Amino acid sequence: MLRSRPYPPGTRIGLTTTIPVEAVLAASLAPVDLNNLFISSPQALARVNLAETAGFPRTVCAWVKGIYATLKEHPEIAAVIVACQGDCSYTQALGEICEAENREVIHFKFPYPAQKEQMRRELENLAGSLGTTIREMARVQERLDPLRRNLRRLDRLTWETGQVRGEENFLYLISSSDFESDLDAYELKVAEFLKEAEKRPYASPSLRLGLAGIPPIFTDLWDYLEELGAGVVFNEIPRQFSLPYPGLDLAEQYLRYTYPYDIFGRLADLEEAVRERRLDGLIHYTQSFCFRQMFDQIIRERLDVPVLTIEGDRPTPLDSRTRMRLEAFVDVLRP
C-alpha cells in the first residue's frame, strides 16, 4: 500500500544497514547510511560515550550506540529504515527506542531463509512505505547499472593490477550503501577516481590479504598493514554492499547479497576470493558484543588459508596488542 503522504523530495532517510536503496531513490529521497555518518565523524568516540551516558549498556555494540547518538545530532533525518531481520537484535531494539522517542521508523526484513517470493513482498512493502512502487525501483536499478559496473572495475583494479589501494577500495565500496547521499556526485567521483587510478603503474603487494567480517571500527588498520608491507586485496562486506552481481532482478539481487543470510553463502564467497585473488592470509574482524563472532570457528575450519581473528570495540586506533598480533601474522606469512 502506497504511503498516503509521501515525504518531500530530498528528505533524508536513515539506514541502519545496507537495504534496498532503490526504494529510497525511487521515492526521490536521500539515503543516509548511519554507520558511515557515525564513523566518519571526528566525534565518533564521543558519540559512543554519549549513548552510554544516555543509558546504553557498556556491553552493547559500539556501532549501535554510535548510530543512536548520531541520530540525536541529526534531527533533519526524518525517518529511519531498520532491518529488523537480517542484521542483529540490537538493531531491532534500536528501532523500538527510536519509535519511543517519536522518530518515524520503517521496518524491513531480509527473508530467512532466503526466498524470492517473500523478498518480493518485502520490497513491495518497503516501496509502499516510501510512497513508490517496485516498478519504479526496477527503473532505479537499471539507472544504477553503470555505477555498479564501475565499482566492479574499481574492485578488479585492487586485486588484478594493484592500481587501487586496499583502503581506497574499502572507502569507495562501503559508500555504495547510500552513494554518500548524493547519487550523481558519487557516480562522478567514482568515474574520476577510476580515470586517475588507471593511469597508475601496476603494483603487487608482497603479501595479499583479505579482510572478512563486518567493517572494522579501527581507524588505522589499512595504514598499519601497508607499513608492514601487506596489501588488502579483498574487503568482504564492502564488496557485498556494492552488489557485485549483474543481470539479476531486484529480488534476486538482494537474495544474492550474502550479509543478511546464513554463513554458508558467505563461506562460498570467501572461498572464491581466496582462490581467485590468490590470498596469502585472511584477517577476520569481529566486533565486541556481536553475535557474528560465533562464526569464527567455521571460517577457520572451512577456508584453506591462514586466518587471524582480531576484535575491536570502539572507534580508536589499533591497540598495541592488536598491532603486535598483526605484525606476527604478517611475519609468519612472509616468504
Contacts in CASP RR format, 6 or more apart in sequence:
PFRMAT RR
TARGET T0000
AUTHOR 0000-0000-0000
METHOD contacts of the structure
MODEL  1
MLRSRPYPPGTRIGLTTTIPVEAVLAASLAPVDLNNLFISSPQALARVNL
AETAGFPRTVCAWVKGIYATLKEHPEIAAVIVACQGDCSYTQALGEICEA
ENREVIHFKFPYPAQKEQMRRELENLAGSLGTTIREMARVQERLDPLRRN
LRRLDRLTWETGQVRGEENFLYLISSSDFESDLDAYELKVAEFLKEAEKR
PYASPSLRLGLAGIPPIFTDLWDYLEELGAGVVFNEIPRQFSLPYPGLDL
AEQYLRYTYPYDIFGRLADLEEAVRERRLDGLIHYTQSFCFRQMFDQIIR
ERLDVPVLTIEGDRPTPLDSRTRMRLEAFVDVLRP
1 128 0 8 1.000
2 128 0 8 1.000
2 131 0 8 1.000
2 132 0 8 1.000
2 133 0 8 1.000
3 128 0 8 1.000
3 129 0 8 1.000
3 130 0 8 1.000
3 131 0 8 1.000
6 27 0 8 1.000
6 130 0 8 1.000
6 131 0 8 1.000
6 132 0 8 1.000
7 13 0 8 1.000
7 27 0 8 1.000
7 29 0 8 1.000
7 78 0 8 1.000
7 79 0 8 1.000
7 130 0 8 1.000
7 131 0 8 1.000
9 28 0 8 1.000
9 29 0 8 1.000
10 28 0 8 1.000
10 29 0 8 1.000
10 30 0 8 1.000
11 29 0 8 1.000
11 30 0 8 1.000
11 78 0 8 1.000
11 79 0 8 1.000
12 29 0 8 1.000
12 30 0 8 1.000
12 32 0 8 1.000
12 74 0 8 1.000
12 76 0 8 1.000
12 77 0 8 1.000
12 78 0 8 1.000
12 181 0 8 1.000
13 24 0 8 1.000
13 29 0 8 1.000
13 30 0 8 1.000
13 31 0 8 1.000
13 32 0 8 1.000
13 77 0 8 1.000
13 78 0 8 1.000
13 79 0 8 1.000
13 80 0 8 1.000
13 81 0 8 1.000
13 106 0 8 1.000
13 130 0 8 1.000
14 31 0 8 1.000
14 32 0 8 1.000
14 33 0 8 1.000
14 34 0 8 1.000
14 77 0 8 1.000
14 79 0 8 1.000
14 80 0 8 1.000
14 81 0 8 1.000
15 21 0 8 1.000
15 24 0 8 1.000
15 31 0 8 1.000
15 32 0 8 1.000
15 33 0 8 1.000
15 34 0 8 1.000
15 80 0 8 1.000
15 81 0 8 1.000
15 177 0 8 1.000
15 178 0 8 1.000
16 34 0 8 1.000
16 35 0 8 1.000
16 67 0 8 1.000
16 80 0 8 1.000
16 81 0 8 1.000
16 82 0 8 1.000
16 83 0 8 1.000
16 87 0 8 1.000
16 91 0 8 1.000
16 94 0 8 1.000
16 95 0 8 1.000
17 35 0 8 1.000
17 83 0 8 1.000
17 87 0 8 1.000
17 91 0 8 1.000
17 177 0 8 1.000
17 259 0 8 1.000
18 33 0 8 1.000
18 177 0 8 1.000
18 240 0 8 1.000
18 241 0 8 1.000
18 257 0 8 1.000
18 259 0 8 1.000
19 81 0 8 1.000
19 83 0 8 1.000
19 108 0 8 1.000
19 126 0 8 1.000
20 108 0 8 1.000
20 123 0 8 1.000
20 126 0 8 1.000
20 137 0 8 1.000
20 250 0 8 1.000
20 254 0 8 1.000
21 31 0 8 1.000
21 177 0 8 1.000
21 178 0 8 1.000
21 179 0 8 1.000
22 137 0 8 1.000
22 138 0 8 1.000
22 140 0 8 1.000
22 141 0 8 1.000
22 144 0 8 1.000
22 250 0 8 1.000
23 123 0 8 1.000
23 126 0 8 1.000
23 127 0 8 1.000
23 130 0 8 1.000
23 132 0 8 1.000
23 137 0 8 1.000
24 30 0 8 1.000
24 31 0 8 1.000
24 81 0 8 1.000
24 130 0 8 1.000
25 31 0 8 1.000
25 140 0 8 1.000
25 143 0 8 1.000
25 183 0 8 1.000
26 127 0 8 1.000
26 130 0 8 1.000
26 132 0 8 1.000
26 133 0 8 1.000
26 136 0 8 1.000
26 137 0 8 1.000
26 139 0 8 1.000
26 140 0 8 1.000
27 127 0 8 1.000
27 130 0 8 1.000
27 131 0 8 1.000
27 132 0 8 1.000
27 136 0 8 1.000
29 130 0 8 1.000
30 181 0 8 1.000
30 182 0 8 1.000
31 177 0 8 1.000
31 178 0 8 1.000
31 179 0 8 1.000
31 181 0 8 1.000
32 74 0 8 1.000
32 77 0 8 1.000
32 178 0 8 1.000
32 181 0 8 1.000
33 175 0 8 1.000
33 177 0 8 1.000
33 178 0 8 1.000
34 67 0 8 1.000
34 70 0 8 1.000
34 71 0 8 1.000
34 77 0 8 1.000
34 80 0 8 1.000
35 63 0 8 1.000
35 67 0 8 1.000
35 177 0 8 1.000
35 215 0 8 1.000
36 174 0 8 1.000
36 175 0 8 1.000
36 177 0 8 1.000
36 178 0 8 1.000
36 180 0 8 1.000
37 70 0 8 1.000
37 74 0 8 1.000
38 44 0 8 1.000
38 47 0 8 1.000
38 63 0 8 1.000
38 66 0 8 1.000
38 67 0 8 1.000
38 69 0 8 1.000
38 70 0 8 1.000
39 215 0 8 1.000
39 217 0 8 1.000
39 315 0 8 1.000
41 47 0 8 1.000
41 70 0 8 1.000
44 66 0 8 1.000
44 315 0 8 1.000
45 314 0 8 1.000
45 315 0 8 1.000
45 316 0 8 1.000
47 65 0 8 1.000
47 66 0 8 1.000
47 69 0 8 1.000
47 70 0 8 1.000
47 73 0 8 1.000
48 62 0 8 1.000
48 65 0 8 1.000
48 66 0 8 1.000
48 69 0 8 1.000
48 314 0 8 1.000
48 315 0 8 1.000
50 69 0 8 1.000
50 72 0 8 1.000
51 64 0 8 1.000
51 65 0 8 1.000
51 66 0 8 1.000
51 68 0 8 1.000
51 69 0 8 1.000
52 58 0 8 1.000
52 65 0 8 1.000
54 68 0 8 1.000
54 69 0 8 1.000
56 64 0 8 1.000
56 65 0 8 1.000
56 68 0 8 1.000
59 289 0 8 1.000
60 90 0 8 1.000
60 289 0 8 1.000
61 88 0 8 1.000
61 90 0 8 1.000
61 287 0 8 1.000
61 288 0 8 1.000
61 289 0 8 1.000
61 290 0 8 1.000
62 217 0 8 1.000
62 287 0 8 1.000
62 288 0 8 1.000
62 313 0 8 1.000
62 314 0 8 1.000
62 315 0 8 1.000
63 214 0 8 1.000
63 217 0 8 1.000
63 287 0 8 1.000
64 88 0 8 1.000
64 90 0 8 1.000
64 91 0 8 1.000
64 94 0 8 1.000
67 94 0 8 1.000
68 94 0 8 1.000
68 97 0 8 1.000
68 98 0 8 1.000
71 77 0 8 1.000
71 80 0 8 1.000
71 98 0 8 1.000
71 103 0 8 1.000
78 104 0 8 1.000
79 103 0 8 1.000
79 104 0 8 1.000
79 105 0 8 1.000
79 106 0 8 1.000
80 95 0 8 1.000
80 98 0 8 1.000
80 103 0 8 1.000
80 104 0 8 1.000
80 105 0 8 1.000
80 106 0 8 1.000
81 105 0 8 1.000
81 106 0 8 1.000
81 107 0 8 1.000
81 108 0 8 1.000
81 126 0 8 1.000
82 91 0 8 1.000
82 92 0 8 1.000
82 94 0 8 1.000
82 95 0 8 1.000
82 98 0 8 1.000
82 105 0 8 1.000
82 106 0 8 1.000
82 107 0 8 1.000
82 108 0 8 1.000
83 91 0 8 1.000
83 108 0 8 1.000
83 109 0 8 1.000
83 110 0 8 1.000
83 260 0 8 1.000
84 91 0 8 1.000
84 92 0 8 1.000
84 95 0 8 1.000
84 107 0 8 1.000
84 108 0 8 1.000
84 109 0 8 1.000
85 92 0 8 1.000
85 109 0 8 1.000
85 110 0 8 1.000
85 111 0 8 1.000
85 112 0 8 1.000
85 260 0 8 1.000
86 109 0 8 1.000
86 110 0 8 1.000
86 112 0 8 1.000
86 259 0 8 1.000
86 260 0 8 1.000
86 261 0 8 1.000
87 110 0 8 1.000
87 260 0 8 1.000
88 290 0 8 1.000
88 291 0 8 1.000
88 292 0 8 1.000
89 291 0 8 1.000
95 105 0 8 1.000
96 105 0 8 1.000
98 105 0 8 1.000
99 105 0 8 1.000
106 126 0 8 1.000
106 129 0 8 1.000
106 130 0 8 1.000
108 122 0 8 1.000
108 125 0 8 1.000
108 126 0 8 1.000
109 122 0 8 1.000
110 119 0 8 1.000
110 122 0 8 1.000
110 254 0 8 1.000
110 260 0 8 1.000
110 261 0 8 1.000
111 118 0 8 1.000
111 119 0 8 1.000
111 122 0 8 1.000
112 260 0 8 1.000
112 261 0 8 1.000
112 262 0 8 1.000
113 261 0 8 1.000
113 262 0 8 1.000
114 255 0 8 1.000
114 261 0 8 1.000
115 255 0 8 1.000
116 251 0 8 1.000
116 252 0 8 1.000
116 255 0 8 1.000
119 251 0 8 1.000
119 254 0 8 1.000
119 255 0 8 1.000
120 134 0 8 1.000
120 250 0 8 1.000
120 251 0 8 1.000
123 134 0 8 1.000
123 137 0 8 1.000
123 250 0 8 1.000
123 251 0 8 1.000
123 254 0 8 1.000
124 133 0 8 1.000
124 134 0 8 1.000
127 133 0 8 1.000
127 134 0 8 1.000
127 136 0 8 1.000
127 137 0 8 1.000
134 250 0 8 1.000
137 250 0 8 1.000
138 249 0 8 1.000
138 250 0 8 1.000
141 249 0 8 1.000
141 250 0 8 1.000
141 253 0 8 1.000
145 246 0 8 1.000
146 187 0 8 1.000
147 176 0 8 1.000
147 179 0 8 1.000
147 183 0 8 1.000
147 186 0 8 1.000
147 187 0 8 1.000
147 190 0 8 1.000
148 176 0 8 1.000
148 242 0 8 1.000
148 243 0 8 1.000
148 244 0 8 1.000
148 246 0 8 1.000
149 246 0 8 1.000
150 187 0 8 1.000
150 190 0 8 1.000
150 191 0 8 1.000
150 194 0 8 1.000
151 172 0 8 1.000
151 173 0 8 1.000
151 176 0 8 1.000
151 190 0 8 1.000
151 242 0 8 1.000
151 244 0 8 1.000
152 242 0 8 1.000
152 244 0 8 1.000
152 246 0 8 1.000
153 194 0 8 1.000
154 164 0 8 1.000
154 169 0 8 1.000
154 172 0 8 1.000
154 173 0 8 1.000
154 190 0 8 1.000
154 193 0 8 1.000
154 194 0 8 1.000
154 197 0 8 1.000
155 164 0 8 1.000
155 169 0 8 1.000
155 173 0 8 1.000
155 239 0 8 1.000
155 242 0 8 1.000
155 244 0 8 1.000
157 163 0 8 1.000
157 164 0 8 1.000
157 194 0 8 1.000
157 197 0 8 1.000
157 198 0 8 1.000
158 164 0 8 1.000
158 165 0 8 1.000
158 166 0 8 1.000
158 168 0 8 1.000
158 169 0 8 1.000
158 233 0 8 1.000
158 234 0 8 1.000
159 208 0 8 1.000
159 233 0 8 1.000
159 234 0 8 1.000
159 276 0 8 1.000
159 277 0 8 1.000
161 202 0 8 1.000
161 203 0 8 1.000
162 202 0 8 1.000
162 203 0 8 1.000
162 204 0 8 1.000
162 205 0 8 1.000
162 233 0 8 1.000
163 197 0 8 1.000
163 198 0 8 1.000
163 200 0 8 1.000
163 201 0 8 1.000
163 202 0 8 1.000
163 203 0 8 1.000
164 197 0 8 1.000
165 222 0 8 1.000
165 226 0 8 1.000
165 231 0 8 1.000
166 222 0 8 1.000
166 231 0 8 1.000
166 232 0 8 1.000
166 233 0 8 1.000
166 235 0 8 1.000
167 222 0 8 1.000
167 223 0 8 1.000
167 226 0 8 1.000
167 232 0 8 1.000
168 193 0 8 1.000
168 197 0 8 1.000
169 232 0 8 1.000
169 233 0 8 1.000
169 235 0 8 1.000
169 238 0 8 1.000
170 211 0 8 1.000
170 215 0 8 1.000
170 222 0 8 1.000
170 232 0 8 1.000
170 235 0 8 1.000
170 238 0 8 1.000
172 190 0 8 1.000
172 193 0 8 1.000
173 235 0 8 1.000
173 238 0 8 1.000
173 239 0 8 1.000
173 241 0 8 1.000
173 242 0 8 1.000
174 215 0 8 1.000
174 235 0 8 1.000
174 237 0 8 1.000
174 238 0 8 1.000
174 241 0 8 1.000
175 186 0 8 1.000
176 238 0 8 1.000
176 241 0 8 1.000
176 242 0 8 1.000
176 243 0 8 1.000
177 241 0 8 1.000
179 186 0 8 1.000
179 187 0 8 1.000
180 186 0 8 1.000
180 189 0 8 1.000
205 229 0 8 1.000
205 230 0 8 1.000
205 231 0 8 1.000
205 233 0 8 1.000
206 229 0 8 1.000
206 230 0 8 1.000
206 334 0 8 1.000
206 335 0 8 1.000
207 229 0 8 1.000
207 230 0 8 1.000
207 231 0 8 1.000
207 280 0 8 1.000
207 281 0 8 1.000
207 330 0 8 1.000
207 333 0 8 1.000
207 334 0 8 1.000
208 230 0 8 1.000
208 231 0 8 1.000
208 233 0 8 1.000
208 277 0 8 1.000
208 278 0 8 1.000
208 279 0 8 1.000
208 280 0 8 1.000
208 281 0 8 1.000
209 225 0 8 1.000
209 230 0 8 1.000
209 231 0 8 1.000
209 232 0 8 1.000
209 233 0 8 1.000
209 234 0 8 1.000
209 279 0 8 1.000
209 280 0 8 1.000
209 281 0 8 1.000
209 282 0 8 1.000
209 283 0 8 1.000
210 232 0 8 1.000
210 233 0 8 1.000
210 234 0 8 1.000
210 235 0 8 1.000
210 236 0 8 1.000
210 273 0 8 1.000
210 277 0 8 1.000
210 279 0 8 1.000
210 281 0 8 1.000
210 282 0 8 1.000
210 283 0 8 1.000
211 221 0 8 1.000
211 232 0 8 1.000
211 234 0 8 1.000
211 235 0 8 1.000
211 236 0 8 1.000
211 282 0 8 1.000
211 283 0 8 1.000
211 285 0 8 1.000
212 236 0 8 1.000
212 237 0 8 1.000
212 266 0 8 1.000
212 270 0 8 1.000
212 282 0 8 1.000
212 283 0 8 1.000
212 284 0 8 1.000
212 285 0 8 1.000
212 299 0 8 1.000
213 236 0 8 1.000
213 237 0 8 1.000
213 284 0 8 1.000
213 285 0 8 1.000
213 286 0 8 1.000
213 292 0 8 1.000
214 237 0 8 1.000
214 285 0 8 1.000
214 286 0 8 1.000
214 287 0 8 1.000
214 290 0 8 1.000
214 292 0 8 1.000
215 237 0 8 1.000
215 238 0 8 1.000
215 285 0 8 1.000
216 285 0 8 1.000
216 310 0 8 1.000
216 312 0 8 1.000
217 287 0 8 1.000
217 312 0 8 1.000
217 313 0 8 1.000
217 314 0 8 1.000
217 315 0 8 1.000
217 316 0 8 1.000
218 312 0 8 1.000
218 315 0 8 1.000
218 316 0 8 1.000
218 317 0 8 1.000
218 318 0 8 1.000
218 322 0 8 1.000
219 315 0 8 1.000
219 316 0 8 1.000
219 317 0 8 1.000
220 317 0 8 1.000
220 318 0 8 1.000
221 318 0 8 1.000
222 232 0 8 1.000
224 318 0 8 1.000
224 323 0 8 1.000
224 326 0 8 1.000
225 231 0 8 1.000
225 232 0 8 1.000
225 326 0 8 1.000
225 330 0 8 1.000
228 326 0 8 1.000
228 327 0 8 1.000
228 330 0 8 1.000
229 330 0 8 1.000
230 330 0 8 1.000
230 333 0 8 1.000
232 283 0 8 1.000
233 277 0 8 1.000
233 279 0 8 1.000
234 273 0 8 1.000
234 277 0 8 1.000
234 279 0 8 1.000
236 266 0 8 1.000
236 269 0 8 1.000
236 270 0 8 1.000
236 273 0 8 1.000
237 259 0 8 1.000
240 257 0 8 1.000
240 258 0 8 1.000
240 259 0 8 1.000
240 269 0 8 1.000
241 259 0 8 1.000
243 253 0 8 1.000
243 254 0 8 1.000
243 256 0 8 1.000
243 257 0 8 1.000
245 253 0 8 1.000
245 256 0 8 1.000
248 256 0 8 1.000
255 261 0 8 1.000
258 265 0 8 1.000
258 266 0 8 1.000
258 269 0 8 1.000
259 266 0 8 1.000
263 295 0 8 1.000
263 298 0 8 1.000
263 299 0 8 1.000
266 295 0 8 1.000
267 298 0 8 1.000
267 299 0 8 1.000
267 302 0 8 1.000
267 303 0 8 1.000
270 282 0 8 1.000
270 299 0 8 1.000
270 303 0 8 1.000
271 302 0 8 1.000
271 303 0 8 1.000
271 304 0 8 1.000
273 279 0 8 1.000
274 282 0 8 1.000
274 303 0 8 1.000
274 304 0 8 1.000
274 305 0 8 1.000
279 305 0 8 1.000
280 305 0 8 1.000
280 306 0 8 1.000
280 333 0 8 1.000
281 305 0 8 1.000
281 306 0 8 1.000
281 307 0 8 1.000
281 308 0 8 1.000
281 329 0 8 1.000
281 333 0 8 1.000
282 299 0 8 1.000
282 303 0 8 1.000
282 305 0 8 1.000
282 306 0 8 1.000
282 307 0 8 1.000
282 308 0 8 1.000
283 307 0 8 1.000
283 308 0 8 1.000
283 309 0 8 1.000
283 310 0 8 1.000
283 326 0 8 1.000
283 329 0 8 1.000
284 296 0 8 1.000
284 299 0 8 1.000
284 300 0 8 1.000
284 307 0 8 1.000
284 308 0 8 1.000
284 309 0 8 1.000
284 310 0 8 1.000
285 309 0 8 1.000
285 310 0 8 1.000
285 311 0 8 1.000
285 312 0 8 1.000
286 292 0 8 1.000
286 293 0 8 1.000
286 296 0 8 1.000
286 309 0 8 1.000
286 310 0 8 1.000
286 311 0 8 1.000
286 312 0 8 1.000
287 293 0 8 1.000
287 311 0 8 1.000
287 312 0 8 1.000
287 313 0 8 1.000
288 311 0 8 1.000
288 312 0 8 1.000
288 313 0 8 1.000
293 311 0 8 1.000
296 309 0 8 1.000
299 307 0 8 1.000
300 307 0 8 1.000
300 309 0 8 1.000
306 329 0 8 1.000
306 332 0 8 1.000
306 333 0 8 1.000
308 325 0 8 1.000
308 326 0 8 1.000
308 329 0 8 1.000
310 322 0 8 1.000
310 325 0 8 1.000
310 326 0 8 1.000
312 322 0 8 1.000
318 326 0 8 1.000
END
